């Protein structure tokens, strides 16, 4: 009961955390007029979405929302956290998530987009997200008012081997190298925000320019994420602690559930609470000499038809492996609630006619769980999880012990 109370407390505590809809900021219109106020938070992530046409803006937090046309805004931001500028950019908006791409070439087109300023100085680093993955661009003082993209893509060769076109390394050397730097200094650079920031700050410093770094403090805060789960599980069902334990039976089960996760500011650790529903239907059989008077071979069959509802709380650790993807490990403790039927039948060995002996009452128990998973593009993920044996005979004694362990896979979508 204490564990159940703890899990419920964790779940509802996580759900109580909210995210502000608006954040303090400003916008500058095409005539150069700067207006201070509050901007809808998702504006900073969706401003290049084709369906996005209006900024939701408040002059003060208690004022009504104004809809500001995207076309009349040339810059918007939030202090030194975020700055977006509208400008021309040469972009190859190839999808980083297209697994069937077999071309190594780039298709660069000129667009007018909002670019997220990452580092500002003699050389300025930008980020652009049009829904195909984050691309990085640059412009130097004195250049024409067009930002150029650092070119990078992965593609499949004819042999279906994954290869990459890392033209951006040559672009970095030609445009952002300081004295005494050589090609080899850029050969191991990854297409990664933190590595690019370091290069730009170094270039600005060696050219006598200061760098203004914009870092979204909101991204560094503890945040709450919600996920929908859809999975398939293999349950291992057996009855033991009786004279002749039954043979393990594998039961396949679809599952559906939801999760709330509190991700700490480091981005590497979180705590989560989730729930999951499964329906299990199958049987396991015992055969042996069970008579107390003589050796009479009997056949005993346990038929499970039950609903499983699992509530789990745990901790998760993340490790970034690429710009848009990360792996995670998780572990937790859960309580399962079981409802349904588990009658057992008996007959003489070889006799096909079974007689129901008893209908066993079902009940839940605590269990441990662990998982390993992969998440990409912030929203999509998959995990493999294992639940230790759950005892489903409730508080009954003298009937043996029914155990139900599980190995499953979940597809997850995070909102």
C-alpha positions in Angstrom: 0.0 0.0 0.0 2.8 2.4 0.8 4.4 1.7 -2.6 1.1 2.4 -4.3 0.7 5.7 -2.4 4.2 6.7 -3.4 3.6 5.9 -7.1 0.3 7.9 -7.0 2.0 10.8 -5.3 4.8 10.8 -8.0 2.3 10.6 -10.8 0.2 13.5 -9.7 3.2 15.6 -8.6 4.5 15.3 -12.1 1.2 16.1 -13.7 0.9 19.3 -11.6 4.0 20.9 -13.2 2.9 23.2 -16.0 4.5 25.1 -18.8 3.9 28.8 -19.3 2.0 29.6 -22.5 3.7 33.1 -22.8 7.2 34.4 -22.1 8.4 37.9 -21.8 9.8 39.2 -25.1 9.5 41.7 -28.0 9.1 42.0 -31.7 10.3 44.5 -34.2 8.1 45.3 -37.2 9.1 46.0 -40.7 9.3 49.8 -40.0 11.8 49.2 -37.2 9.3 49.8 -34.3 10.1 47.6 -31.2 7.2 46.4 -29.1 7.8 44.9 -25.7 5.4 42.4 -24.2 4.8 38.6 -24.0 5.0 36.1 -26.9 3.3 32.7 -27.1 6.1 30.2 -26.2 5.5 27.9 -29.2 6.2 30.8 -31.6 9.9 30.2 -31.1 9.7 26.7 -32.4 7.0 27.0 -35.1 7.7 30.3 -36.8 8.9 28.6 -40.0 5.9 26.2 -40.1 3.9 26.9 -43.4 0.7 26.8 -41.3 2.0 29.5 -38.9 0.8 32.9 -40.0 0.2 35.0 -36.8 2.1 35.7 -33.6 0.1 35.6 -30.4 1.2 38.5 -28.4 0.3 40.4 -25.2 1.3 43.9 -24.2 1.1 42.8 -20.6 0.4 39.4 -19.0 -3.1 40.4 -18.0 -4.0 41.9 -21.3 -6.0 40.2 -24.1 -4.1 38.4 -26.9 -3.2 40.2 -30.1 -2.7 38.4 -33.4 0.3 39.9 -35.1 0.8 38.9 -38.8 4.0 37.0 -39.3 4.6 39.0 -42.5 4.9 42.3 -40.7 7.6 41.1 -38.2 11.3 41.2 -39.0 12.7 40.2 -35.6 11.4 38.8 -32.3 13.1 37.4 -29.2 13.3 37.2 -25.5 16.2 39.1 -23.9 19.5 37.2 -24.3 17.7 33.9 -24.3 16.4 34.0 -27.9 16.6 36.1 -31.0 15.1 35.3 -34.3 15.6 37.4 -37.4 13.9 37.3 -40.8 16.4 37.1 -43.7 17.3 35.5 -46.9 19.0 32.1 -46.5 20.5 29.5 -48.9 19.0 26.3 -47.5 19.2 22.6 -48.4 16.1 21.5 -46.4 16.9 17.8 -46.7 15.2 15.6 -44.1 17.6 14.2 -41.5 14.9 11.6 -40.9 14.5 10.2 -44.4 16.0 6.7 -44.3 15.6 6.1 -48.1 17.8 9.1 -49.2 20.4 7.8 -51.7 21.8 11.0 -53.1 24.9 12.6 -51.8 24.3 15.9 -53.6 22.7 19.1 -52.1 19.8 21.1 -53.5 20.2 24.6 -52.2 17.4 27.1 -52.7 17.0 30.7 -51.5 14.3 31.3 -48.9 13.1 34.1 -46.6 12.9 32.5 -43.2 13.3 33.2 -39.5 16.7 32.2 -38.3 17.5 31.6 -34.6 20.7 33.5 -33.7 23.0 31.3 -31.7 26.2 33.3 -31.6 26.4 36.9 -32.8 29.7 38.7 -33.7 32.0 39.3 -36.6 30.8 35.8 -37.7 27.2 34.9 -36.7 25.9 31.4 -36.2 22.2 30.7 -36.9 19.9 27.7 -36.6 17.0 26.9 -38.9 14.3 24.3 -38.3 11.7 23.8 -41.0 10.5 20.5 -39.7 13.2 18.4 -41.4 15.8 18.7 -38.6 17.9 21.6 -37.3 20.3 23.1 -39.9 23.1 25.5 -39.1 24.0 28.6 -41.1 26.4 31.5 -40.9 27.1 35.0 -42.1 30.1 37.2 -41.7 30.3 41.0 -41.4 30.7 42.6 -44.8 29.0 39.6 -46.6 25.8 40.2 -48.5 22.7 39.8 -46.5 22.2 36.1 -47.2 23.0 33.4 -44.7 24.6 30.2 -46.0 24.0 26.7 -44.6 26.6 24.4 -43.3 26.0 21.4 -45.6 25.6 18.0 -44.1 23.5 14.9 -45.0 23.5 11.2 -44.7 22.6 9.0 -47.6 22.7 5.3 -48.7 25.2 4.2 -51.3 24.3 1.5 -53.9 25.4 -1.2 -51.5 23.0 0.2 -48.9 25.8 1.3 -46.7 25.1 4.5 -44.8 27.5 7.3 -45.8 27.7 11.0 -45.1 28.5 14.2 -47.1 30.2 16.4 -44.6 30.9 19.4 -46.8 30.4 21.6 -43.7 33.9 20.7 -42.5 35.5 22.2 -45.6 33.2 25.3 -45.2 34.4 25.8 -41.6 38.0 25.6 -42.6 37.7 28.0 -45.5 35.5 30.6 -43.7 36.1 30.3 -40.0 39.7 29.2 -39.4 42.1 31.4 -37.5 45.9 31.7 -38.1 47.8 28.4 -37.6 44.7 26.3 -38.0 44.8 23.6 -40.6 42.3 21.3 -42.3 43.0 18.6 -39.7 41.7 20.9 -36.9 38.2 20.5 -38.4 38.3 16.9 -39.6 36.6 15.5 -36.4 34.1 18.3 -35.9 30.5 17.0 -35.6 27.4 18.7 -37.0 26.6 19.7 -33.4 25.5 23.0 -31.9 28.0 23.0 -29.0 30.9 22.3 -31.3 29.9 25.0 -33.7 29.5 27.5 -30.9 33.0 26.9 -29.8 34.4 27.4 -33.3 32.5 30.7 -33.8 33.5 32.1 -30.4 37.1 31.2 -31.2 37.0 32.8 -34.7 35.4 36.0 -33.3 38.0 36.2 -30.5 41.0 35.8 -32.9 39.5 38.5 -35.1 39.1 41.0 -32.2 35.4 40.7 -32.0 33.2 39.9 -29.0 30.6 37.2 -29.2 27.1 37.4 -27.9 25.8 33.9 -27.1 22.0 33.4 -27.0 21.1 30.5 -24.8 17.5 29.6 -24.1 17.3 29.5 -20.3 13.8 28.0 -20.6 15.4 24.9 -22.3 17.7 24.6 -19.2 14.8 24.5 -16.8 13.2 21.4 -15.4 10.5 20.4 -17.9 7.5 18.1 -18.1 6.8 15.9 -21.1 3.9 13.7 -21.8 4.0 10.6 -24.0 1.5 8.1 -25.6 2.7 4.5 -25.6 1.7 1.6 -27.9 3.4 -1.7 -27.4 3.5 -5.5 -27.7 4.5 -7.7 -24.9 5.4 -11.4 -24.4 4.3 -12.7 -21.0 5.8 -15.8 -19.4 3.1 -17.5 -17.4 3.6 -20.4 -15.0 2.3 -21.8 -11.7 4.9 -23.2 -9.2 5.2 -24.0 -5.5 3.0 -27.0 -6.2 3.9 -30.6 -6.4 4.5 -30.4 -10.2 5.0 -26.9 -11.5 3.4 -26.1 -14.8 5.3 -25.7 -18.0 5.9 -21.9 -18.8 3.5 -20.6 -21.4 4.2 -17.5 -23.6 1.3 -15.2 -24.1 1.4 -12.3 -26.6 -0.4 -9.1 -25.5 -0.9 -5.7 -27.1 -0.6 -2.7 -24.7 -1.6 0.9 -24.6 -0.6 3.5 -22.0 0.6 7.0 -21.2 3.5 8.6 -19.4 4.5 11.8 -17.7 8.3 12.6 -17.3 10.0 15.3 -15.3 13.3 16.0 -17.1 15.8 17.9 -15.1 17.7 20.9 -16.3 20.8 18.9 -17.2 18.8 17.0 -19.9 20.4 13.8 -18.8 18.2 12.7 -15.9 14.5 12.4 -15.4 11.9 10.8 -13.3 8.8 9.2 -14.9 5.4 7.8 -14.0 3.5 5.7 -16.4 0.5 3.5 -16.7 -0.2 0.6 -19.1 -3.1 -1.6 -19.9 -2.8 -5.2 -21.3 -5.2 -8.1 -21.7 -3.7 -11.6 -21.2 -5.4 -14.8 -22.4 -3.7 -18.2 -22.3 -3.2 -21.4 -20.4 -0.5 -23.4 -18.7 -0.6 -27.1 -17.8 0.6 -29.4 -15.0 0.9 -33.2 -15.5 2.1 -35.6 -12.8 1.4 -38.0 -10.0 -0.5 -35.8 -7.6 -2.7 -38.3 -5.7 -2.0 -38.4 -1.9 -3.1 -42.1 -1.8 -1.5 -43.6 -4.8 0.3 -42.6 -8.0 -2.6 -41.5 -10.2 -1.4 -39.4 -13.2 -3.6 -36.3 -13.4 -3.7 -33.4 -15.8 -4.3 -30.0 -14.4 -4.9 -26.9 -16.6 -4.9 -23.2 -15.5 -6.7 -20.9 -18.0 -5.9 -17.2 -17.6 -8.3 -14.5 -18.9 -7.3 -11.3 -17.2 -6.8 -7.6 -17.5 -3.5 -6.1 -16.4 -3.2 -2.5 -15.3 0.4 -1.5 -14.4 1.4 1.7 -12.6 5.2 2.4 -12.6 7.5 5.1 -11.3 11.2 5.3 -11.9 14.3 7.1 -13.0 15.8 7.5 -16.5 19.2 8.5 -17.8 19.9 10.0 -21.3 23.0 10.0 -23.5 23.1 12.1 -26.6 24.6 10.2 -29.6 23.8 12.5 -32.5 22.4 16.0 -32.9 18.8 14.8 -33.1 19.0 11.5 -31.2 19.7 10.0 -27.8 19.6 6.7 -26.0 18.3 6.1 -22.5 18.3 3.6 -19.7 15.5 3.4 -17.1 14.6 1.5 -14.0 11.7 1.6 -11.7 9.3 -0.1 -9.4 5.6 -0.8 -10.2 2.4 -2.2 -8.9 0.1 -4.3 -11.1 -3.6 -4.7 -10.7 -5.3 -7.7 -12.1 -8.9 -8.5 -12.8 -10.5 -11.4 -14.6 -10.7 -15.2 -14.3 -8.2 -17.9 -13.6 -10.1 -21.2 -13.3 -8.2 -24.5 -13.1 -9.4 -27.8 -14.5 -8.4 -31.4 -13.8 -8.8 -34.8 -15.5 -7.0 -38.1 -15.6 -3.9 -38.0 -17.9 -5.0 -38.8 -21.5 -8.6 -37.8 -20.8 -9.7 -34.9 -22.9 -12.7 -34.0 -20.7 -11.7 -31.5 -18.0 -13.6 -30.7 -14.9 -13.4 -27.3 -13.3 -12.1 -27.6 -9.8 -11.9 -24.0 -8.6 -11.9 -20.5 -9.8 -8.9 -18.7 -8.3 -9.3 -15.1 -7.2 -6.7 -12.8 -8.8 -4.7 -10.0 -7.2 -1.8 -7.7 -7.9 1.7 -7.4 -6.5 4.8 -5.1 -6.8 7.4 -5.7 -9.4 10.6 -4.2 -10.8 11.1 -3.0 -14.3 14.1 -1.9 -16.5 14.3 -0.5 -20.0 16.6 0.6 -22.8 15.5 2.9 -25.5 16.1 5.4 -28.3 14.6 8.8 -28.9 14.9 11.0 -32.0 13.6 14.3 -33.2 12.4 15.0 -29.7 9.0 13.3 -30.4 9.6 9.8 -31.5 11.0 6.9 -29.5 11.1 3.2 -29.0 12.1 1.2 -25.9 12.5 -2.4 -24.9 11.4 -3.2 -21.3 11.5 -6.1 -18.9 9.1 -6.6 -15.9 10.1 -9.0 -13.2 7.7 -11.8 -12.2 4.3 -10.5 -11.0 2.3 -12.7 -8.6 -1.3 -12.8 -9.6 -3.0 -15.2 -7.1 -3.7 -12.4 -4.7 -3.6 -13.3 -1.0 -4.8 -16.9 -1.4 -2.7 -19.7 0.1 -2.5 -23.4 -0.7 -2.9 -22.9 -4.5 0.7 -22.5 -5.3 2.1 -19.3 -6.8 1.3 -17.9 -10.3 4.1 -15.8 -11.8 3.9 -13.6 -14.9 7.0 -11.9 -16.1 7.1 -9.8 -19.3 9.4 -8.7 -22.1 8.0 -5.9 -24.3 8.6 -3.2 -26.8 6.9 0.2 -26.9 6.6 2.8 -29.6 6.3 6.3 -28.0 5.2 9.7 -29.2 6.1 12.6 -26.9 4.1 15.8 -27.0 
